Amino acid sequence: MKNNKIPALTKLHPDFHIPGETKNVGAGLDGIEYAARLKEHQTDSVVVFAKCHYGYSYYPTKKGTVHPGLAKDLMHEVSIGAEKHGLECIAYYSVFLDTAAIKKNPQWRLQKTPQAEPRSDAKYEPVCVNSPYLEELMVPQINEVISSYKVSEMFFDTMSLFIPCYCPHCTGKFGADIPKPGDANWLGYVNWYHNCYKCFFARTAEAVHAINPAVTCTFNWGWSVLHPEEPVPHIKRLAGDLFPSGKVAGFYSRYWSGTGMPFDYMNGRFMHGLGDWVSNNDVTLQYTAAGSLASGGGIYLIDRQLPDGLLEERSYPTMQAVFGFVKERAAFITNTSPVKEVAVLATCGHIVGSDLHLFPDRDARHKRLEPLKAVHEILSQGGVHYTFLNEKNFYANKNQYALTIVPELCELDDMLVDSLAGYVQDGGNLLFIQTPDEHADPRILKIAGAEAAGQTAFDYIYVDKKQFVARGRHVQAKPAAGSRVKILAEYTDPLDCGSDAFGHGFAPPHKAKGNAAALLNKSGKGKIIYVSAPIISSHLFYYSPDNAEFILRMIRTLLPEPIVKIKTEALVELSVMRQDADLIVHMVNHSCPETLAGGWCPVVRYMPRVTDIVLEIKMPPGVKPEAEAFSSWIDAAEDNGRLVVSDITLDIMESVRVKNYF
């Protein structure tokens, strides 16, 4: 029987890392009154700290270190209050930062250099993944928390950085001295060390499951698009914490939704991060929530408890505004899943390297994210519904997607290329965008019915009739001999003036020489468009509306009749979801300017209202068109097999339901 229970959509995460010198910690907290106020302000779940970065526990642990100034059992207070008022209680546990544990067990400390390090004055001491910490402290404390308190979830934090360790535990288990980057056995160590973390996560999840299978085990940032491999067993929910931004929330949520697992996007009340007490505004936080909700996710609001256990009074109006925004949309966002139509590959091989050679280098991995962020911006602001897929999810679901986009991905293994070839042969449509500064992949050229013609002479080129610039060294391609390939766009070479410079910047466009920037080939039952210019990365750094329009035109060529079309001049994200038999179309307004507060945290001062939006929804035969919107008055009429929904008004987020569509 299907579970129709409404999931927890709104989660409050009051951060609580309290220095040991603080007295009367939690003295002001009455759990029942606290939970009552949270419930009143639209909260479904609340986090309580079992252990913080200092290593202090906020309950009377027998295995760890109780906070020296703890006045009350905060796990007890919050869990009984949550149970009384129908909230879920989530226990937070800091994993690889634990100063108290290191003071008691210095041999557990992560050793960052081959030489033994002297005691440091670091606020938060790091713990080695290969130390006895897991079995001697962490698993026993997990048992204490789950056995003694009613919690729905264990939330584990601080596991996402790759920091080589040279301690005796690591060298002993590795069986040799720990190598340095560039050493002959460095990649062997990287793979071994990566597996140590996987085993750690698996053992942790297994421990939670063994104590109580109903308790969810969540690792902050585990198995996101930052490292898109498959989760270890017993992982049933994904989450990640970041700053407030509807654009960023939408990017990460598109990947999480493609996993098929429930997920939460975590954003904070504060404008400049958790160290700041300046409140962000409601519009920014609601806009961020919309980025997660549109892909079927929930939302966390990160706050900070005062040492006495209470929240600032100004927390509650913000909670009401953000959580109220979410809860009033519950009928449109709960128990939904993305409709499978357009897939964008976000492969583990691309992000971390086919042999994990990029795994230790966080900056290199973020560099590999750039084409994914660029294609997300183009599609989400251009009204194209899509889903990010890793390799495994693509293999399992590829034949359900009408179009697959490969956006400048590196390191495609033979299995994936063969799968793409079979996908096209079976009737799928493929948009392949070649990586910059690389030779054309002959395996993809074969699918595209093309052959390489060298690289461009310049590190920029003009493309298409509008002659917009694409940066980077470009592959030149042309139809293979005897093929029936159609050239959709040509390169126009810059004027060769005999030097690398032409006055102020680039040389002007000169003439085309017949080399293809984009070509179309029919292969089996499907089609492939091969784009040899790195249009995606050019768009990210040298923004041009023509770059985005070029990609959107290629998509329309391969998928002229998507399930949903949107007509608007505004920048509107389209998310097409299924809820039981109903089709739900979410629209998120990206027409607002985001200002970087402090140089890194986006803030929205004003969200412009968009009016007169029109949706055209392809209707299955025999389905009676019946539509309703969340807040807009709409006009809906059938026209040649499509339901035309007009007069839609969009502020931050709007949703339209078509009943009994499936």
C-alpha atoms as one frame of an Amber mdcrd trajectory, in Angstrom:
protein
   0.000   0.000   0.000   1.321   3.437  -0.915   2.371   5.697   1.938   0.518
   9.002   1.523   1.904  10.551   4.695   2.862  14.168   4.107   6.656  14.360
   4.534   8.416  16.895   6.704   9.022  19.853   4.396  10.261  22.509   6.814
  13.239  21.802   9.033  14.891  24.094  11.546  18.619  23.663  12.186  19.700
  25.799  15.177  23.519  25.597  15.112  24.924  25.038  18.604  28.729  24.916
  18.819  29.287  26.283  22.344  32.752  26.941  23.864  33.550  25.019  27.023
  33.869  28.167  29.168  30.180  29.005  28.686  28.038  28.507  31.817  24.389
  27.483  32.213  24.143  26.041  28.720  20.523  25.342  27.863  19.241  26.680
  31.187  16.437  28.679  29.568  15.070  25.941  27.330  11.743  24.325  28.120
  11.387  21.702  25.419   7.606  21.626  25.377   7.247  25.417  25.126  10.027
  25.546  22.536   8.398  22.917  20.326   5.023  24.606  20.662   6.424  27.871
  19.299   8.178  26.056  16.455   4.951  24.277  15.539   3.075  27.559  15.648
   5.596  28.981  13.161   5.170  26.185  10.601   8.119  23.943  11.572   7.895
  20.215  10.790  11.291  19.069  12.113  13.851  20.456  14.534  17.542  19.643
  14.958  19.095  19.225  18.391  22.838  18.833  18.878  24.036  15.518  20.230
  27.681  16.572  19.719  29.239  19.761  18.346  32.574  20.613  16.696  34.164
  21.154  20.105  33.317  17.528  20.843  30.870  18.421  23.608  27.664  16.457
  24.024  24.463  18.145  25.121  23.059  15.131  26.949  24.563  13.061  29.791
  26.735  10.830  27.635  28.691   8.022  29.259  30.970   7.575  26.261  31.892
  11.108  25.228  32.404  14.497  26.892  29.466  16.361  28.374  29.647  20.117
  27.882  31.180  21.465  31.133  28.479  24.106  31.494  25.470  21.999  30.508
  22.483  22.838  32.737  19.900  20.554  31.095  19.698  17.434  28.975  18.915
  19.212  25.721  18.358  15.978  23.789  15.635  15.143  26.316  14.075  18.590
  26.309  13.829  18.897  22.546  12.821  15.277  21.851   9.968  15.240  24.366
   8.760  18.633  23.175   8.890  17.502  19.560   6.973  14.317  20.331   4.272
  16.189  22.218   3.703  18.687  19.404   4.066  16.330  16.458   7.488  17.459
  15.232  10.261  15.225  13.993  13.431  15.386  16.083  16.788  15.217  14.265
  20.019  14.577  16.171  23.086  16.442  14.873  26.487  14.807  15.264  29.815
  16.418  14.334  32.010  13.681  12.897  35.575  14.630  11.959  35.874  17.681
  14.194  36.075  16.791  17.896  38.459  18.787  20.090  37.393  17.050  23.322
  38.070  13.588  21.907  41.537  14.616  20.694  42.438  16.009  24.109  41.594
  12.644  25.647  43.040  10.596  22.778  45.807  12.561  21.004  46.603   9.498
  18.877  43.215   9.923  17.105  44.236  13.285  15.678  44.536  13.697  11.916
  48.249  14.277  11.281  48.669  16.612   8.308  52.439  16.198   7.887  54.749
  13.181   8.032  56.336  14.594  11.175  54.443  14.413  14.443  52.719  17.750
  14.964  52.893  19.588  18.270  49.701  20.426  20.092  47.918  23.250  18.296
  45.540  25.869  19.602  42.981  25.120  16.901  39.410  25.664  17.961  38.224
  22.485  16.263  40.619  19.522  16.154  40.351  17.085  13.218  39.927  13.339
  13.727  41.523  10.630  11.572  39.135   8.356   9.686  41.347   5.329  10.424
  41.646   5.911  14.179  39.606   3.904  16.745  37.296   6.951  17.026  34.448
   5.329  15.098  34.159   2.155  17.141  35.232   3.529  20.525  33.281   6.789
  20.573  31.018   7.444  17.620  29.101   4.161  17.337  28.563   3.958  21.123
  27.230   7.534  21.135  24.933   6.777  18.196  23.605   3.894  20.270  23.104
   6.177  23.280  21.185   8.774  21.283  18.922   6.443  19.321  18.242   4.136
  22.282  17.546   6.913  24.805  15.682   9.523  22.762  12.965   9.479  20.141
  14.708  10.791  17.040  13.669  10.415  13.414  17.075  11.121  11.874  20.798
  11.234  12.630  22.455  14.088  10.746  26.241  13.707  10.399  28.387  16.731
   9.548  31.981  17.634   8.509  33.028  14.784   6.226  33.517  16.384   2.814
  37.209  17.437   2.711  40.065  15.235   1.494  42.936  15.758   3.954  45.782
  13.212   3.747  46.796  11.843   7.122  50.275  10.591   8.089  49.391   9.153
  11.507  50.441   5.630  12.603  46.876   4.336  12.105  46.973   5.330   8.423
  50.502   4.146   7.697  49.796   0.869   9.453  46.614   0.173   7.515  48.074
   1.401   4.234  51.102  -0.814   4.757  53.618   1.799   3.665  54.603   5.420
   4.099  51.888   7.797   2.939  52.955   9.229  -0.442  52.832  12.840  -1.512
  51.073  14.242  -4.598  53.099  13.290  -7.655  54.691  10.219  -6.092  54.450
   6.984  -8.060  51.888   5.418  -5.740  49.899   8.610  -5.018  46.785   7.514
  -6.924  46.905   4.117  -5.271  46.827   5.909  -1.932  44.002   8.214  -3.074
  41.830   5.251  -4.033  42.666   3.472  -0.787  41.968   6.579   1.324  38.713
   7.242  -0.521  37.655   3.682   0.264  38.483   4.252   3.947  35.892   7.019
   4.010  33.338   4.891   2.168  33.833   2.123   4.726  33.468   4.688   7.525
  30.195   5.974   6.088  28.923   2.447   5.476  29.748   1.361   9.032  28.044
   4.464  10.449  24.886   3.943   8.397  24.867   0.246   9.279  25.169   1.118
  12.987  22.179   3.474  12.796  20.141   0.914  10.861  21.022  -1.907  13.274
  19.811   0.069  16.275  16.612   1.318  14.649  15.944   0.883  10.899  13.277
   3.609  11.081  15.867   6.279  11.893  17.147   8.031   8.768  20.912   8.409
   8.354  22.004  11.584   6.534  25.528  12.802   5.756  25.874  16.494   4.977
  26.976  16.827   1.319  27.309  13.099   0.877  26.681  11.917  -2.714  25.760
  15.274  -4.204  26.778  16.582  -7.629  30.097  17.498  -5.961  30.817  13.746
  -5.895  28.063  12.011  -7.860  28.740   8.390  -6.964  26.146   6.062  -5.491
  25.473   6.192  -1.716  26.519   3.429   0.654  23.731   1.085   1.892  21.047
   2.349   4.275  21.203   5.955   3.012  17.638   7.122   2.414  17.989  10.924
   2.342  20.423  13.509   0.939  21.193  17.049   2.068  23.664  19.889   1.761
  24.108  23.248   3.452  24.865  26.423   1.508  24.095  30.092   1.443  20.674
  31.362   0.351  20.227  31.591  -3.423  17.397  30.402  -5.615  19.792  29.868
  -8.521  22.242  27.800  -6.479  19.494  25.852  -4.703  18.011  24.974  -8.078
  21.360  23.706  -9.392  22.021  21.266  -6.564  18.381  20.227  -6.291  18.261
  19.215  -9.968  20.929  16.602  -9.252  19.409  15.390  -5.997  16.006  14.967
  -7.647  17.635  12.836 -10.362  18.775  10.310  -7.751  15.160   9.491  -6.893
  15.937  10.010  -3.186  14.298  12.525  -0.828  16.500  15.553  -0.173  16.760
  18.873   1.637  18.486  22.086   0.652  19.842  23.870   3.727  20.087  27.655
   3.825  20.570  30.078   6.681  18.711  32.933   8.280  21.874  35.007   8.364
  23.076  37.224   5.558  26.815  36.492   5.757  26.923  32.914   7.029  26.692
  31.329  10.458  29.216  33.634  12.066  26.999  36.645  11.427  23.852  37.709
  13.298  22.457  40.015  10.596  19.197  38.500   9.358  18.639  37.929   5.674
  15.375  39.126   4.140  12.304  37.000   3.532  12.395  37.348  -0.263  15.893
  35.847  -0.505  14.976  32.930   1.739  11.660  32.242  -0.009  13.378  32.388
  -3.389  15.933  29.869  -2.123  13.166  27.610  -0.870  11.530  27.721  -4.306
  14.737  26.393  -5.886  14.437  23.222  -3.809  10.649  22.839  -3.829  10.443
  22.963  -7.632  12.529  19.782  -7.829  10.610  17.993  -5.085  12.884  18.761
  -2.130  12.415  20.102   1.361  14.047  23.123   2.980  16.155  23.709   6.064
  16.429  27.086   7.729  19.720  27.257   9.615  19.676  29.473  12.690  21.742
  29.734  15.867  20.587  29.025  19.403  21.738  31.331  22.124  23.764  29.639
  24.897  20.660  29.353  27.101  19.047  27.234  24.394  16.588  29.817  23.130
  16.336  31.474  19.721  16.413  35.180  19.043  12.898  36.556  18.893  13.479
  37.822  15.360  13.947  34.191  14.296  10.241  33.497  14.527   8.890  36.021
  11.977  11.493  34.761   9.499  10.505  31.177  10.230   6.858  32.025   9.672
   7.557  33.793   6.381   9.789  31.084   4.926   8.125  27.980   6.305   4.694
  29.468   5.651   5.720  29.986   2.010   6.576  26.272   1.859   3.637  24.868
   3.795   0.964  26.734   1.855   2.269  24.970  -1.271   2.235  21.513   0.322
  -0.537  20.179  -1.910   1.566  20.966  -4.995   5.013  19.853  -3.793   4.659
  16.745  -1.623   5.299  13.246  -2.979   6.374  14.498  -6.394   9.030  13.199
  -8.770  10.500  14.749 -11.922   8.985  13.788 -15.256  11.641  12.068 -17.360
  12.141  14.078 -20.539  15.527  15.833 -20.759  18.586  14.347 -19.040  21.830
  16.235 -18.469  24.772  13.997 -17.643  26.719  14.861 -14.479  29.088  11.938
 -14.257  31.329  10.843 -11.419  34.158  10.284 -13.890  33.965  13.910 -14.993
  33.811  15.428 -11.492  36.405  13.332  -9.625  38.360  11.860 -12.545  38.101
   8.409 -14.029  40.778   7.154 -11.611  39.922   9.577  -8.757  42.907  11.767
  -9.664  40.794  14.896  -9.061  39.285  13.637  -5.816  41.935  15.235  -3.537
  41.749  18.558  -5.383  38.592  20.414  -4.372  39.403  23.372  -6.641  39.810
  21.070  -9.660  36.470  19.421  -8.921  34.771  22.789  -8.718  36.373  23.688
 -12.035  34.796  20.571 -13.522  31.430  21.738 -12.161  31.505  24.886 -14.272
  29.946  23.474 -17.469  27.218  21.879 -15.363  26.479  25.194 -13.683  26.461
  26.914 -17.063  24.050  24.473 -18.673  21.806  24.727 -15.607  21.718  28.500
 -15.992  20.864  28.264 -19.690  18.110  25.670 -19.224  16.598  26.997 -16.009
  16.427  30.568 -17.315  15.254  29.360 -20.726  12.244  27.371 -19.544  13.587
  23.852 -20.261  12.676  21.149 -17.768  15.572  18.780 -17.167  17.155  16.395
 -14.655  20.832  15.793 -13.846  21.811  12.111 -13.973  24.979  10.300 -12.977
  26.166   7.239 -14.883  24.158   4.676 -12.939  20.885   6.566 -13.164  21.434
   7.185 -16.870  22.012   3.488 -17.558  18.887   2.567 -15.599  16.554   5.201
 -17.075  17.988   6.428 -20.392  15.248   5.031 -22.630  12.661   7.082 -20.715
  14.351  10.358 -21.727  13.634  11.898 -25.112  16.802  14.010 -25.037  20.182
  13.664 -23.320  22.693  16.508 -23.090  26.427  15.957 -22.573  27.747  19.429
 -21.599  31.520  19.496 -22.159  32.227  16.468 -19.984  35.734  15.066 -19.732
  36.763  11.438 -19.240  33.881   9.530 -20.787  34.661   5.824 -20.423  33.916
   3.272 -23.151  30.876   1.912 -21.303  29.244   5.347 -21.225  30.084   6.105
 -24.872  28.684   2.721 -25.947  25.564   3.438 -23.916  25.151   6.830 -25.608
  25.543   5.196 -29.030  22.923   2.590 -28.166  20.643   5.294 -26.783  20.684
   7.122 -30.134  20.277   3.911 -32.120  17.185   3.077 -30.043  15.540   6.431
 -30.772  17.025   8.839 -28.254  18.186  12.331 -29.153  21.682  13.389 -28.074
  23.129  16.899 -27.792  26.879  16.532 -27.339  28.983  19.619 -26.617  32.714
  19.057 -27.007  35.136  20.059 -24.246  37.422  23.039 -24.925  41.150  22.658
 -25.490  40.884  18.979 -26.365  40.967  16.991 -29.553  37.631  15.704 -30.768
  36.609  12.364 -29.279  36.710   9.946 -32.241  34.117   7.702 -30.586  31.588
  10.544 -30.484  32.541  11.777 -33.947  31.686   8.304 -35.262  28.183   8.517
 -33.751  27.851  12.013 -35.213  28.904  10.905 -38.713  31.747  13.409 -38.627
  35.500  13.538 -38.723  38.054  15.859 -37.160  39.700  18.585 -39.206  42.244
  19.788 -36.637  41.976  22.653 -34.206  41.325  26.317 -34.771  44.305  28.624
 -35.128  42.963  31.093 -32.568  41.775  30.574 -28.999  38.450  32.148 -29.937
  36.102  31.750 -32.866  32.896  33.244 -34.203  29.860  31.006 -34.464  26.622
  31.101 -36.397  25.067  33.925 -38.390  24.981  36.252 -35.401  28.715  35.689
 -35.071  28.912  35.499 -31.308  32.274  34.605 -29.818  33.098  31.241 -28.245
  36.356  31.235 -26.291  38.871  28.437 -26.069  40.792  26.345 -28.559  38.178
  24.688 -30.743  37.908  21.360 -32.448  37.164  21.649 -36.137  34.783  19.026
 -37.490  33.248  18.235 -40.832  30.867  15.599 -42.188  32.604  12.286 -42.791
  32.962  11.133 -46.373  29.751   9.527 -47.605  27.669  10.678 -44.610  24.401
  12.586 -44.863  25.182  14.973 -42.048  23.626  18.435 -41.990  25.727  21.404
 -40.884  23.639  23.560 -38.557  26.243  26.234 -37.817  29.709  27.066 -39.104
  32.779  28.636 -37.613  33.758  32.027 -38.906  37.483  32.529 -38.507  38.818
  35.807 -37.100  40.691  38.064 -39.448  44.327  36.964 -39.460  46.269  40.181
 -39.153  49.629  38.490 -38.738  49.889  38.922 -34.984  48.177  37.753 -31.824
  46.595  41.137 -31.167  44.208  43.338 -33.102  43.962  46.713 -31.468  41.764
  46.532 -28.414  41.124  42.802 -28.031  39.944  40.302 -30.615  40.173  40.415
 -34.371  36.836  40.843 -36.184  35.094  37.939 -37.921  36.421  37.254 -41.398
  35.025  34.279 -43.288  33.780  30.726 -42.883  35.844  27.851 -44.266  33.197
  25.133 -44.149  34.084  23.708 -40.726  31.125  22.844 -38.545  30.429  24.380
 -35.160  27.333  22.188 -34.975  26.141  19.335 -37.158  23.143  17.014 -37.127
  23.218  13.309 -37.866  20.528  10.637 -37.922  21.780   7.392 -36.404  19.438
   4.446 -36.193  16.101   5.656 -34.835  17.558   8.736 -33.149  19.489  11.917
 -33.816  22.662  13.538 -32.538  23.754  17.151 -32.690  27.491  17.481 -32.230
  28.653  20.949 -31.117  32.404  21.304 -31.526  32.567  24.771 -29.962  32.678
  25.017 -26.138  29.559  27.171 -26.042  28.689  26.200 -22.465  31.881  27.373
 -20.759  31.936  30.455 -22.989  28.473  31.330 -21.707  29.491  31.006 -18.071
  32.437  33.395 -18.205  31.667  35.619 -21.205  27.939  35.862 -20.919  26.121
  36.406 -24.186  22.397  35.830 -24.729  23.346  34.473 -28.156  25.296  31.626
 -26.541  22.247  30.609 -24.530  19.901  30.998 -27.501  22.182  28.813 -29.623
  21.955  25.948 -27.112  18.200  26.409 -26.750  17.849  26.289 -30.545  19.767
  23.011 -30.653  17.424  21.630 -27.999  14.352  22.755 -29.942  15.767  21.070
 -33.058  16.002  17.723 -31.260  12.899  18.143 -29.093  10.471  20.410 -30.957
   7.412  19.311 -28.961   8.275  18.972 -25.253   5.571  18.069 -22.766   5.426
  21.689 -21.580   6.307  24.892 -23.409   6.426  28.246 -21.703   5.948  31.618
 -23.359   7.428  34.587 -21.533  10.204  37.107 -22.042  11.224  36.748 -18.391
  13.798  34.326 -16.977  11.587  31.535 -15.655  12.614  28.073 -14.536  10.278
  25.264 -15.561   9.998  22.075 -13.525   7.615  19.342 -14.662   6.695  16.896
 -11.927   4.431  13.923 -11.377   2.227  13.530  -8.310   0.244  10.293  -8.457
  -1.906  10.695 -11.611  -1.483  14.481 -11.802   1.003  16.576 -13.765   2.411
  19.560 -11.855   4.264  22.396 -13.539   6.349  24.631 -11.275   7.632  28.027
 -12.371  10.390  29.843 -10.466  11.130  33.488 -11.184  14.837  34.111 -11.913
  14.307  37.649 -13.175  15.553  39.216  -9.949  19.049  40.659  -9.480  21.177
  38.916  -6.848  23.683  41.172  -5.069  26.707  39.556  -3.462  26.751  40.630
   0.169  30.308  40.582   1.458  31.443  39.298  -1.916  29.971  35.820  -1.714
  26.440  35.609  -0.257  23.619  36.442  -2.725  20.838  38.719  -1.519  17.651
  39.626  -3.382  16.215  43.065  -2.661  13.288  42.895  -5.049  11.487  40.207
  -7.008   9.748  41.648 -10.100   6.295  40.320 -10.865   5.965  38.522 -14.199
   2.551  38.576 -15.880   0.866  37.086 -18.922   2.808  33.808 -18.848   1.401
  31.116 -21.140   1.949  27.378 -20.781   1.257  24.908 -23.554   0.913  21.360
 -22.207   0.830  18.366 -24.525  -2.211  16.259 -23.591  -2.378  12.468 -23.865
  -5.264  11.138 -25.997  -8.495  10.712 -24.090  -7.487  12.860 -21.105  -9.969
  15.534 -20.143  -8.019  18.755 -19.585  -8.639  20.135 -16.119  -6.177  22.607
 -14.637  -5.802  24.601 -11.441  -3.095  26.971 -10.214  -1.684  27.558  -6.761
  -2.436  31.274  -6.543  -3.037  32.753 -10.003  -6.317  33.120 -11.736  -5.801
  31.242 -14.981  -7.578  30.661 -18.247  -7.265  27.125 -19.669  -8.479  25.895
 -23.050  -7.715  22.921 -25.305  -6.180  23.635 -28.692  -5.091  20.890 -31.130
  -4.151  18.394 -28.469  -2.469  20.915 -26.187  -3.823  22.530 -23.064  -3.127
  26.260 -23.248  -2.946  27.842 -19.791  -2.751  31.625 -19.957  -2.930  34.731
 -17.779  -0.450  33.260 -15.287   1.132  35.697 -12.839   4.430  34.816 -11.178
   5.997  36.436  -8.145   8.546  33.988  -6.712   6.978  30.623  -7.471   3.768
  29.511  -9.145   2.434  26.022  -9.795  -0.175  24.596 -12.159  -1.796  21.186
 -11.744  -3.303  19.158 -14.588  -5.504  16.522 -13.000  -5.465  12.856 -14.068
  -2.793  13.474 -16.692  -1.110  10.078 -16.328
